[in-house]
Amino acid sequence: MLSKAQITLISSLQNKKFRKQHGLFIVEGIKSVNEFLSSSYQVDSIFYTEDVLAKVGKISGKIKSYVLTENEFQKISGLKSPQGILALVHIPEQKELQVQDYKNQHTLVLDDIQDPGNLGTIIRTAEWFGFQQIICSIGTVDAYNPKVVQATMGSLSRIQIHYIDLKAFIKEVKIPVYGALLDGDSIYETDWTHEGLIILGNEGNGISEEIIELVDQPVTIPRIGEAESLNVAVATTIFCSEIARTKKL
């Protein structure tokens, strides 16, 4: 049976403050839960309805498991169409960013991305194109926000996310710094070399002025039609695709 304390805990994890306090975040859905079960993340507990058990991977005896009725599950689910399974997963201790994490490769850098769906899509896209980590400004939306986790479709379990002071970090690196800007060189004519930071900015304001000053090469996606702007997750996909394409040439 689901207790009031469990309902209160799970509901509180919608809020960053309580995720940090309890060191836990929510993962919902069969595919996503299975991805985290087979990852290096530590799953604390799983709540599920009987009909989904056959679709779930091996659950360690160390993981607390709770079988719920459909009505009970509705009380803790954050989805409009629940799949009958939810896990509480420990937030890993953030590892210190090392030189080898960004040298001799291209790394996405996000400057104050605010929309959870955008960040989730960017994480999923990054994994598709083989990026190993993403560097975020302190002001970027929390990667363990349930909406972000849901949008990654399990990719969060394999991508390292770092939250750091971008200005201080970029000042110290000795590799090219590319920025997604409206007045840059065409993305299709850019020399990406073998490494670099790819900076993408806030949905409404773009890259902040203090970070623009640190950009070595402004890069733009040429506009052919009349649209005013591109969604940042779409722009990220184009950047990732073009970098991947040039690596294969």
C-alpha positions as a LaTeX table, in Angstrom:
\begin{tabular}{lrrr}
\hline
Residue & $x$ (\AA) & $y$ (\AA) & $z$ (\AA) \\
\hline
Met1 & 0.00 & 0.00 & 0.00 \\
Leu2 & 1.17 & 3.50 & $-0.82$ \\
Ser3 & 1.72 & 5.63 & 2.27 \\
Lys4 & 1.05 & 9.35 & 2.63 \\
Ala5 & 4.77 & 9.86 & 3.34 \\
Gln6 & 5.67 & 8.24 & 0.01 \\
Ile7 & 3.15 & 10.34 & $-1.88$ \\
Thr8 & 4.49 & 13.48 & $-0.20$ \\
Leu9 & 8.10 & 12.55 & $-0.99$ \\
Ile10 & 7.44 & 11.77 & $-4.64$ \\
Ser11 & 5.36 & 14.92 & $-5.11$ \\
Ser12 & 8.10 & 17.03 & $-3.51$ \\
Leu13 & 10.66 & 15.77 & $-6.05$ \\
Gln14 & 8.97 & 17.90 & $-8.71$ \\
Asn15 & 10.82 & 20.74 & $-6.99$ \\
Lys16 & 14.59 & 21.22 & $-7.38$ \\
Lys17 & 14.96 & 22.21 & $-3.72$ \\
Phe18 & 13.61 & 18.88 & $-2.51$ \\
Arg19 & 15.47 & 16.86 & $-5.16$ \\
Lys20 & 18.64 & 18.35 & $-3.75$ \\
Gln21 & 17.51 & 17.81 & $-0.16$ \\
His22 & 16.66 & 14.13 & $-0.66$ \\
Gly23 & 19.29 & 13.43 & $-3.33$ \\
Leu24 & 16.65 & 11.74 & $-5.49$ \\
Phe25 & 14.91 & 12.30 & $-8.81$ \\
Ile26 & 11.95 & 10.73 & $-10.61$ \\
Val27 & 12.10 & 8.47 & $-13.66$ \\
Glu28 & 8.81 & 7.40 & $-15.26$ \\
Gly29 & 7.99 & 5.01 & $-18.07$ \\
Ile30 & 9.02 & 1.45 & $-18.93$ \\
Lys31 & 11.84 & 2.33 & $-21.34$ \\
Ser32 & 13.34 & 5.05 & $-19.15$ \\
Val33 & 13.23 & 2.96 & $-15.96$ \\
Asn34 & 14.87 & 0.03 & $-17.77$ \\
Glu35 & 17.62 & 2.34 & $-19.06$ \\
Phe36 & 18.44 & 3.51 & $-15.55$ \\
Leu37 & 18.28 & $-0.03$ & $-14.14$ \\
Ser38 & 21.03 & $-1.05$ & $-16.58$ \\
Ser39 & 23.11 & 2.09 & $-16.04$ \\
Ser40 & 25.64 & 3.14 & $-13.42$ \\
Tyr41 & 22.95 & 5.12 & $-11.60$ \\
Gln42 & 21.77 & 3.82 & $-8.23$ \\
Val43 & 18.04 & 3.14 & $-8.23$ \\
Asp44 & 16.55 & 3.61 & $-4.76$ \\
Ser45 & 13.01 & 2.32 & $-5.23$ \\
Ile46 & 10.46 & 1.31 & $-7.86$ \\
Phe47 & 6.68 & 1.67 & $-7.82$ \\
Tyr48 & 4.71 & $-0.30$ & $-10.40$ \\
Thr49 & 1.40 & $-1.91$ & $-11.22$ \\
Glu50 & 1.26 & $-5.68$ & $-11.68$ \\
Asp51 & 0.61 & $-5.56$ & $-15.42$ \\
Val52 & 3.97 & $-3.92$ & $-16.23$ \\
Leu53 & 6.24 & $-6.21$ & $-14.21$ \\
Ala54 & 6.91 & $-8.54$ & $-17.16$ \\
Lys55 & 8.18 & $-5.56$ & $-19.19$ \\
Val56 & 10.71 & $-4.47$ & $-16.59$ \\
Gly57 & 14.32 & $-5.66$ & $-16.53$ \\
Lys58 & 15.97 & $-7.40$ & $-13.61$ \\
Ile59 & 15.39 & $-5.56$ & $-10.34$ \\
Ser60 & 18.14 & $-5.96$ & $-7.76$ \\
Gly61 & 17.13 & $-7.15$ & $-4.33$ \\
Lys62 & 18.70 & $-3.97$ & $-2.95$ \\
Ile63 & 16.04 & $-1.87$ & $-4.69$ \\
Lys64 & 12.86 & $-1.29$ & $-2.70$ \\
Ser65 & 9.87 & $-2.40$ & $-4.78$ \\
Tyr66 & 6.20 & $-1.55$ & $-4.31$ \\
Val67 & 3.26 & $-3.04$ & $-6.19$ \\
Leu68 & 0.44 & $-0.50$ & $-6.55$ \\
Thr69 & $-3.11$ & $-0.50$ & $-7.79$ \\
Glu70 & $-3.98$ & 1.69 & $-10.78$ \\
Asn71 & $-5.61$ & 4.23 & $-8.45$ \\
Glu72 & $-2.58$ & 4.37 & $-6.18$ \\
Phe73 & $-0.23$ & 4.84 & $-9.12$ \\
Gln74 & $-2.32$ & 7.73 & $-10.42$ \\
Lys75 & $-1.53$ & 9.58 & $-7.18$ \\
Ile76 & 2.21 & 9.64 & $-7.83$ \\
Ser77 & 2.44 & 9.80 & $-11.62$ \\
Gly78 & 3.30 & 13.06 & $-13.31$ \\
Leu79 & 2.23 & 11.86 & $-16.76$ \\
Lys80 & $-1.10$ & 12.34 & $-18.50$ \\
Ser81 & $-0.92$ & 8.75 & $-19.71$ \\
Pro82 & 1.00 & 6.80 & $-17.03$ \\
Gln83 & 2.77 & 3.58 & $-18.04$ \\
Gly84 & 2.45 & 2.06 & $-14.60$ \\
Ile85 & 6.06 & 2.35 & $-13.42$ \\
Leu86 & 8.04 & 5.01 & $-11.61$ \\
Ala87 & 11.50 & 4.87 & $-10.05$ \\
Leu88 & 13.29 & 7.07 & $-7.56$ \\
Val89 & 16.94 & 7.33 & $-8.51$ \\
His90 & 19.87 & 8.77 & $-6.56$ \\
Ile91 & 21.36 & 11.95 & $-7.98$ \\
Pro92 & 25.03 & 11.14 & $-8.59$ \\
Glu93 & 27.74 & 13.30 & $-7.08$ \\
Gln94 & 28.88 & 15.74 & $-9.75$ \\
Lys95 & 32.36 & 14.83 & $-10.93$ \\
Glu96 & 34.91 & 17.56 & $-11.35$ \\
Leu97 & 35.36 & 18.43 & $-15.01$ \\
Gln98 & 38.73 & 17.17 & $-16.23$ \\
Val99 & 40.75 & 18.32 & $-19.24$ \\
Gln100 & 40.26 & 14.95 & $-20.93$ \\
Asp101 & 36.50 & 15.49 & $-20.75$ \\
Tyr102 & 36.64 & 18.20 & $-23.44$ \\
Lys103 & 40.04 & 17.98 & $-25.14$ \\
Asn104 & 40.28 & 16.34 & $-28.59$ \\
Gln105 & 36.51 & 16.29 & $-29.01$ \\
His106 & 33.55 & 18.63 & $-29.44$ \\
Thr107 & 31.45 & 19.45 & $-26.40$ \\
Leu108 & 28.06 & 21.15 & $-26.19$ \\
Val109 & 27.91 & 24.11 & $-23.80$ \\
Leu110 & 24.49 & 25.46 & $-22.77$ \\
Asp111 & 24.15 & 29.05 & $-21.57$ \\
Asp112 & 21.00 & 29.39 & $-19.43$ \\
Ile113 & 18.65 & 27.05 & $-21.32$ \\
Gln114 & 15.34 & 27.31 & $-19.45$ \\
Asp115 & 12.83 & 24.96 & $-21.05$ \\
Pro116 & 12.92 & 21.38 & $-19.65$ \\
Gly117 & 11.73 & 19.93 & $-22.97$ \\
Asn118 & 14.54 & 21.68 & $-24.82$ \\
Leu119 & 17.21 & 20.38 & $-22.44$ \\
Gly120 & 15.80 & 16.86 & $-22.58$ \\
Thr121 & 15.78 & 16.90 & $-26.37$ \\
Ile122 & 19.33 & 18.28 & $-26.46$ \\
Ile123 & 20.55 & 15.48 & $-24.17$ \\
Arg124 & 18.87 & 12.85 & $-26.35$ \\
Thr125 & 20.26 & 14.45 & $-29.52$ \\
Ala126 & 23.76 & 14.65 & $-28.04$ \\
Glu127 & 23.77 & 10.93 & $-27.34$ \\
Trp128 & 22.53 & 10.14 & $-30.85$ \\
Phe129 & 25.48 & 11.99 & $-32.36$ \\
Gly130 & 28.04 & 10.52 & $-29.97$ \\
Phe131 & 28.66 & 13.41 & $-27.61$ \\
Gln132 & 29.78 & 12.17 & $-24.21$ \\
Gln133 & 28.97 & 15.10 & $-21.95$ \\
Ile134 & 27.23 & 18.46 & $-21.85$ \\
Ile135 & 28.46 & 21.49 & $-19.93$ \\
Cys136 & 25.74 & 23.76 & $-18.52$ \\
Ser137 & 25.73 & 27.18 & $-16.92$ \\
Ile138 & 24.56 & 27.35 & $-13.32$ \\
Gly139 & 21.38 & 29.03 & $-14.58$ \\
Thr140 & 20.43 & 26.22 & $-16.96$ \\
Val141 & 17.37 & 24.17 & $-16.00$ \\
Asp142 & 18.09 & 21.19 & $-13.74$ \\
Ala143 & 18.79 & 18.02 & $-15.72$ \\
Tyr144 & 16.94 & 16.01 & $-13.04$ \\
Asn145 & 13.71 & 17.95 & $-13.49$ \\
Pro146 & 11.09 & 15.24 & $-14.23$ \\
Lys147 & 10.18 & 16.89 & $-17.54$ \\
Val148 & 13.83 & 16.89 & $-18.62$ \\
Val149 & 14.28 & 13.25 & $-17.60$ \\
Gln150 & 11.14 & 12.26 & $-19.49$ \\
Ala151 & 12.24 & 14.08 & $-22.65$ \\
Thr152 & 15.64 & 12.35 & $-22.69$ \\
Met153 & 13.97 & 8.93 & $-23.09$ \\
Gly154 & 16.75 & 7.32 & $-21.06$ \\
Ser155 & 19.69 & 9.15 & $-22.65$ \\
Leu156 & 20.37 & 10.97 & $-19.38$ \\
Ser157 & 21.55 & 7.63 & $-17.96$ \\
Arg158 & 24.54 & 7.71 & $-20.35$ \\
Ile159 & 25.41 & 11.41 & $-20.76$ \\
Gln160 & 27.53 & 13.29 & $-18.22$ \\
Ile161 & 26.04 & 16.67 & $-17.28$ \\
His162 & 28.24 & 19.32 & $-15.65$ \\
Tyr163 & 26.98 & 22.55 & $-14.07$ \\
Ile164 & 29.75 & 25.13 & $-13.75$ \\
Asp165 & 30.62 & 28.82 & $-13.91$ \\
Leu166 & 30.84 & 29.12 & $-17.70$ \\
Lys167 & 32.78 & 32.37 & $-17.82$ \\
Ala168 & 35.52 & 31.12 & $-15.51$ \\
Phe169 & 35.68 & 27.77 & $-17.32$ \\
Ile170 & 35.85 & 29.17 & $-20.87$ \\
Lys171 & 38.57 & 31.62 & $-19.88$ \\
Glu172 & 40.77 & 28.70 & $-18.83$ \\
Val173 & 40.31 & 26.34 & $-21.80$ \\
Lys174 & 42.85 & 26.26 & $-24.60$ \\
Ile175 & 40.60 & 24.95 & $-27.37$ \\
Pro176 & 38.43 & 26.75 & $-29.98$ \\
Val177 & 35.18 & 28.27 & $-28.71$ \\
Tyr178 & 32.31 & 28.36 & $-31.21$ \\
Gly179 & 29.12 & 30.30 & $-30.54$ \\
Ala180 & 25.71 & 29.93 & $-32.18$ \\
Leu181 & 25.02 & 33.55 & $-33.18$ \\
Leu182 & 22.97 & 35.28 & $-35.86$ \\
Asp183 & 25.90 & 37.21 & $-37.32$ \\
Gly184 & 28.44 & 34.42 & $-37.57$ \\
Asp185 & 30.02 & 32.47 & $-40.41$ \\
Ser186 & 27.86 & 29.84 & $-42.11$ \\
Ile187 & 27.77 & 26.55 & $-40.24$ \\
Tyr188 & 28.35 & 24.84 & $-43.61$ \\
Glu189 & 31.62 & 26.69 & $-44.17$ \\
Thr190 & 33.03 & 26.40 & $-40.65$ \\
Asp191 & 36.29 & 24.59 & $-39.95$ \\
Trp192 & 35.48 & 22.60 & $-36.83$ \\
Thr193 & 39.04 & 21.27 & $-36.40$ \\
His194 & 39.24 & 18.23 & $-34.11$ \\
Glu195 & 37.97 & 19.85 & $-30.91$ \\
Gly196 & 36.00 & 22.76 & $-29.54$ \\
Leu197 & 33.24 & 24.04 & $-27.30$ \\
Ile198 & 29.90 & 24.62 & $-29.06$ \\
Ile199 & 27.95 & 27.27 & $-27.14$ \\
Leu200 & 24.18 & 27.60 & $-27.51$ \\
Gly201 & 22.22 & 30.26 & $-25.70$ \\
Asn202 & 19.00 & 31.00 & $-23.88$ \\
Glu203 & 15.70 & 30.57 & $-25.74$ \\
Gly204 & 14.81 & 34.26 & $-25.62$ \\
Asn205 & 18.12 & 36.08 & $-25.27$ \\
Gly206 & 20.66 & 33.82 & $-26.92$ \\
Ile207 & 24.22 & 33.68 & $-25.58$ \\
Ser208 & 24.85 & 36.19 & $-22.79$ \\
Glu209 & 27.09 & 39.19 & $-23.53$ \\
Glu210 & 29.79 & 38.07 & $-21.09$ \\
Ile211 & 30.03 & 34.72 & $-22.85$ \\
Ile212 & 29.89 & 36.21 & $-26.38$ \\
Glu213 & 33.09 & 38.08 & $-25.53$ \\
Leu214 & 34.83 & 34.72 & $-25.09$ \\
Val215 & 33.67 & 33.23 & $-28.41$ \\
Asp216 & 36.48 & 32.68 & $-30.92$ \\
Gln217 & 34.25 & 31.93 & $-33.88$ \\
Pro218 & 30.61 & 32.98 & $-34.24$ \\
Val219 & 28.64 & 30.46 & $-36.29$ \\
Thr220 & 25.18 & 30.81 & $-37.80$ \\
Ile221 & 22.68 & 28.51 & $-39.48$ \\
Pro222 & 21.84 & 30.40 & $-42.71$ \\
Arg223 & 18.20 & 31.44 & $-42.95$ \\
Ile224 & 16.54 & 30.69 & $-46.27$ \\
Gly225 & 12.88 & 31.29 & $-45.39$ \\
Glu226 & 11.17 & 33.98 & $-43.32$ \\
Ala227 & 11.09 & 32.39 & $-39.85$ \\
Glu228 & 12.37 & 34.75 & $-37.18$ \\
Ser229 & 14.33 & 32.16 & $-35.23$ \\
Leu230 & 15.02 & 28.48 & $-34.60$ \\
Asn231 & 14.17 & 26.54 & $-31.46$ \\
Val232 & 17.41 & 25.95 & $-29.55$ \\
Ala233 & 16.93 & 22.16 & $-29.51$ \\
Val234 & 16.47 & 22.18 & $-33.31$ \\
Ala235 & 19.54 & 24.40 & $-33.72$ \\
Thr236 & 21.53 & 22.01 & $-31.52$ \\
Thr237 & 20.51 & 19.09 & $-33.73$ \\
Ile238 & 21.76 & 20.93 & $-36.83$ \\
Phe239 & 25.07 & 21.74 & $-35.15$ \\
Cys240 & 25.55 & 18.15 & $-33.96$ \\
Ser241 & 24.68 & 16.78 & $-37.39$ \\
Glu242 & 27.07 & 19.10 & $-39.23$ \\
Ile243 & 29.94 & 18.35 & $-36.85$ \\
Ala244 & 29.30 & 14.62 & $-37.22$ \\
Arg245 & 29.19 & 14.98 & $-41.02$ \\
Thr246 & 32.51 & 16.84 & $-41.21$ \\
Lys247 & 34.18 & 14.24 & $-39.01$ \\
Lys248 & 33.34 & 11.59 & $-41.62$ \\
Leu249 & 34.77 & 13.54 & $-44.56$ \\
\hline
\end{tabular}
